[in-house]
Amino acid sequence: MASASKLIQIQILFPENKEKKVKLEVELDAPIQDLMESLNDYFSLPETETIILYKEAERDPKERISRLQTGAQLEWKNGDTVYAFVEDANLKVTFEHLNTKKVVTLEVNKDMKFSELRMTASQQLGIGQDELVACENQRDNKEITDEVLASSLKPGDKISIRSVALSGAAQI
């Protein structure tokens, strides 16, 4: 029979907001991602923001805690303090070329125009620059035009790209 994960109490401090701190009971064997998602929900963060945890009160990349780690791997003990910062979430969007079934996932800056995304995705999917394509968001089945800003996309959106034939007579 599998043993239950040990529960410990930790404190989450937000260095940028001295009044904000949370005491939580966490499972040592649970992935840190579960804790981060719970904190995002607790503080009702929009999808464009996320809480990132650090071992120290500075945003030093060497001290960033991986989502895949567990409290046990970090050797957390009762009463330990973890530091949290609210950061912009990386918006990831998946592009699928319907003609070849190739797929690529891109991290998106919300200020980008869709034309930039389409060009990057097309290049990574092996679509020629001169090839005419149509893009459609599978979430709402609506075509996406080049002028649209990436900020209108949602995390996890899947964009279909298909090659479009030009109408008219074929040249021989």
DRENVEX-333694 format. One record per residue (C-alpha): x, y, z; residue number from 1; residue in one letter. Coordinates in steps of 0.25 Angstrom, whole numbers, plus 5000, padded with zeros to 4 digits. Layout:
BEGIN
@X->X&Y->Y&Z->Z&pos->NUM&code->A
...
//
This chain:
BEGIN
@X->5000&Y->5000&Z->5000&pos->1&code->M
@X->5005&Y->5014&Z->4996&pos->2&code->A
@X->5008&Y->5023&Z->5007&pos->3&code->S
@X->5002&Y->5037&Z->5008&pos->4&code->A
@X->5010&Y->5049&Z->5005&pos->5&code->S
@X->5015&Y->5057&Z->5017&pos->6&code->K
@X->5008&Y->5070&Z->5020&pos->7&code->L
@X->5017&Y->5082&Z->5024&pos->8&code->I
@X->5014&Y->5097&Z->5027&pos->9&code->Q
@X->5021&Y->5107&Z->5018&pos->10&code->I
@X->5020&Y->5122&Z->5017&pos->11&code->Q
@X->5019&Y->5129&Z->5004&pos->12&code->I
@X->5025&Y->5143&Z->5004&pos->13&code->L
@X->5023&Y->5154&Z->4993&pos->14&code->F
@X->5035&Y->5163&Z->4994&pos->15&code->P
@X->5029&Y->5173&Z->4985&pos->16&code->E
@X->5017&Y->5174&Z->4994&pos->17&code->N
@X->5022&Y->5173&Z->5009&pos->18&code->K
@X->5008&Y->5172&Z->5014&pos->19&code->E
@X->5005&Y->5160&Z->5005&pos->20&code->K
@X->5008&Y->5146&Z->5011&pos->21&code->K
@X->5001&Y->5133&Z->5012&pos->22&code->V
@X->5003&Y->5121&Z->5021&pos->23&code->K
@X->5000&Y->5108&Z->5014&pos->24&code->L
@X->5000&Y->5093&Z->5017&pos->25&code->E
@X->5006&Y->5086&Z->5005&pos->26&code->V
@X->5009&Y->5072&Z->5001&pos->27&code->E
@X->5024&Y->5069&Z->5000&pos->28&code->L
@X->5022&Y->5060&Z->4988&pos->29&code->D
@X->5013&Y->5069&Z->4980&pos->30&code->A
@X->5019&Y->5076&Z->4968&pos->31&code->P
@X->5021&Y->5091&Z->4971&pos->32&code->I
@X->5012&Y->5093&Z->4959&pos->33&code->Q
@X->5000&Y->5089&Z->4967&pos->34&code->D
@X->5004&Y->5100&Z->4978&pos->35&code->L
@X->5006&Y->5110&Z->4967&pos->36&code->M
@X->4993&Y->5108&Z->4961&pos->37&code->E
@X->4986&Y->5108&Z->4974&pos->38&code->S
@X->4993&Y->5122&Z->4977&pos->39&code->L
@X->4988&Y->5127&Z->4964&pos->40&code->N
@X->4974&Y->5123&Z->4967&pos->41&code->D
@X->4974&Y->5128&Z->4981&pos->42&code->Y
@X->4979&Y->5142&Z->4976&pos->43&code->F
@X->4970&Y->5141&Z->4964&pos->44&code->S
@X->4981&Y->5145&Z->4954&pos->45&code->L
@X->4977&Y->5147&Z->4940&pos->46&code->P
@X->4982&Y->5137&Z->4930&pos->47&code->E
@X->4993&Y->5147&Z->4925&pos->48&code->T
@X->5000&Y->5146&Z->4939&pos->49&code->E
@X->5005&Y->5135&Z->4948&pos->50&code->T
@X->5012&Y->5133&Z->4961&pos->51&code->I
@X->5027&Y->5129&Z->4960&pos->52&code->I
@X->5034&Y->5123&Z->4973&pos->53&code->L
@X->5048&Y->5126&Z->4977&pos->54&code->Y
@X->5057&Y->5121&Z->4988&pos->55&code->K
@X->5062&Y->5135&Z->4991&pos->56&code->E
@X->5055&Y->5149&Z->4992&pos->57&code->A
@X->5062&Y->5153&Z->4979&pos->58&code->E
@X->5058&Y->5149&Z->4964&pos->59&code->R
@X->5071&Y->5142&Z->4962&pos->60&code->D
@X->5069&Y->5132&Z->4951&pos->61&code->P
@X->5078&Y->5122&Z->4959&pos->62&code->K
@X->5068&Y->5123&Z->4970&pos->63&code->E
@X->5056&Y->5120&Z->4962&pos->64&code->R
@X->5048&Y->5108&Z->4966&pos->65&code->I
@X->5044&Y->5098&Z->4955&pos->66&code->S
@X->5030&Y->5095&Z->4953&pos->67&code->R
@X->5034&Y->5080&Z->4952&pos->68&code->L
@X->5041&Y->5079&Z->4965&pos->69&code->Q
@X->5034&Y->5075&Z->4979&pos->70&code->T
@X->5036&Y->5081&Z->4993&pos->71&code->G
@X->5043&Y->5068&Z->4996&pos->72&code->A
@X->5053&Y->5070&Z->4985&pos->73&code->Q
@X->5055&Y->5084&Z->4990&pos->74&code->L
@X->5057&Y->5078&Z->5004&pos->75&code->E
@X->5046&Y->5087&Z->5010&pos->76&code->W
@X->5043&Y->5087&Z->5025&pos->77&code->K
@X->5032&Y->5091&Z->5034&pos->78&code->N
@X->5032&Y->5107&Z->5034&pos->79&code->G
@X->5041&Y->5109&Z->5022&pos->80&code->D
@X->5039&Y->5122&Z->5014&pos->81&code->T
@X->5037&Y->5122&Z->4999&pos->82&code->V
@X->5037&Y->5135&Z->4991&pos->83&code->Y
@X->5027&Y->5138&Z->4981&pos->84&code->A
@X->5026&Y->5148&Z->4969&pos->85&code->F
@X->5015&Y->5151&Z->4960&pos->86&code->V
@X->5020&Y->5151&Z->4946&pos->87&code->E
@X->5015&Y->5151&Z->4932&pos->88&code->D
@X->5011&Y->5138&Z->4927&pos->89&code->A
@X->5017&Y->5133&Z->4914&pos->90&code->N
@X->5006&Y->5131&Z->4905&pos->91&code->L
@X->5008&Y->5118&Z->4897&pos->92&code->K
@X->5000&Y->5116&Z->4884&pos->93&code->V
@X->5000&Y->5104&Z->4875&pos->94&code->T
@X->5000&Y->5104&Z->4860&pos->95&code->F
@X->4996&Y->5092&Z->4852&pos->96&code->E
@X->4998&Y->5091&Z->4837&pos->97&code->H
@X->4986&Y->5084&Z->4832&pos->98&code->L
@X->4992&Y->5079&Z->4819&pos->99&code->N
@X->5004&Y->5073&Z->4825&pos->100&code->T
@X->4999&Y->5070&Z->4840&pos->101&code->K
@X->5012&Y->5077&Z->4845&pos->102&code->K
@X->5011&Y->5084&Z->4858&pos->103&code->V
@X->5019&Y->5095&Z->4865&pos->104&code->V
@X->5017&Y->5102&Z->4878&pos->105&code->T
@X->5022&Y->5117&Z->4880&pos->106&code->L
@X->5023&Y->5126&Z->4892&pos->107&code->E
@X->5016&Y->5139&Z->4888&pos->108&code->V
@X->5018&Y->5153&Z->4892&pos->109&code->N
@X->5004&Y->5159&Z->4894&pos->110&code->K
@X->5008&Y->5172&Z->4886&pos->111&code->D
@X->5012&Y->5164&Z->4873&pos->112&code->M
@X->5003&Y->5165&Z->4861&pos->113&code->K
@X->4998&Y->5152&Z->4856&pos->114&code->F
@X->5005&Y->5154&Z->4843&pos->115&code->S
@X->5018&Y->5152&Z->4851&pos->116&code->E
@X->5013&Y->5140&Z->4857&pos->117&code->L
@X->5008&Y->5134&Z->4844&pos->118&code->R
@X->5022&Y->5137&Z->4837&pos->119&code->M
@X->5030&Y->5130&Z->4849&pos->120&code->T
@X->5020&Y->5118&Z->4849&pos->121&code->A
@X->5020&Y->5117&Z->4834&pos->122&code->S
@X->5035&Y->5117&Z->4834&pos->123&code->Q
@X->5036&Y->5106&Z->4845&pos->124&code->Q
@X->5026&Y->5098&Z->4838&pos->125&code->L
@X->5033&Y->5098&Z->4825&pos->126&code->G
@X->5023&Y->5106&Z->4818&pos->127&code->I
@X->5029&Y->5115&Z->4807&pos->128&code->G
@X->5029&Y->5130&Z->4808&pos->129&code->Q
@X->5021&Y->5131&Z->4795&pos->130&code->D
@X->5011&Y->5121&Z->4799&pos->131&code->E
@X->4997&Y->5126&Z->4802&pos->132&code->L
@X->4991&Y->5121&Z->4815&pos->133&code->V
@X->4979&Y->5123&Z->4823&pos->134&code->A
@X->4979&Y->5123&Z->4838&pos->135&code->C
@X->4967&Y->5119&Z->4847&pos->136&code->E
@X->4966&Y->5119&Z->4862&pos->137&code->N
@X->4961&Y->5105&Z->4866&pos->138&code->Q
@X->4955&Y->5111&Z->4879&pos->139&code->R
@X->4944&Y->5119&Z->4872&pos->140&code->D
@X->4946&Y->5114&Z->4857&pos->141&code->N
@X->4949&Y->5128&Z->4853&pos->142&code->K
@X->4959&Y->5133&Z->4842&pos->143&code->E
@X->4970&Y->5141&Z->4848&pos->144&code->I
@X->4975&Y->5153&Z->4839&pos->145&code->T
@X->4989&Y->5159&Z->4840&pos->146&code->D
@X->4985&Y->5171&Z->4847&pos->147&code->E
@X->4980&Y->5164&Z->4859&pos->148&code->V
@X->4989&Y->5166&Z->4872&pos->149&code->L
@X->4993&Y->5153&Z->4879&pos->150&code->A
@X->4987&Y->5159&Z->4892&pos->151&code->S
@X->4974&Y->5154&Z->4886&pos->152&code->S
@X->4979&Y->5140&Z->4887&pos->153&code->L
@X->4977&Y->5131&Z->4899&pos->154&code->K
@X->4987&Y->5122&Z->4906&pos->155&code->P
@X->4987&Y->5108&Z->4899&pos->156&code->G
@X->4980&Y->5113&Z->4886&pos->157&code->D
@X->4982&Y->5104&Z->4874&pos->158&code->K
@X->4983&Y->5111&Z->4861&pos->159&code->I
@X->4980&Y->5103&Z->4848&pos->160&code->S
@X->4988&Y->5107&Z->4836&pos->161&code->I
@X->4984&Y->5102&Z->4822&pos->162&code->R
@X->4990&Y->5105&Z->4809&pos->163&code->S
@X->4980&Y->5112&Z->4800&pos->164&code->V
@X->4980&Y->5110&Z->4785&pos->165&code->A
@X->4979&Y->5123&Z->4776&pos->166&code->L
@X->4967&Y->5123&Z->4767&pos->167&code->S
@X->4969&Y->5125&Z->4752&pos->168&code->G
@X->4975&Y->5117&Z->4741&pos->169&code->A
@X->4987&Y->5108&Z->4743&pos->170&code->A
@X->5000&Y->5112&Z->4736&pos->171&code->Q
@X->5007&Y->5101&Z->4728&pos->172&code->I
//
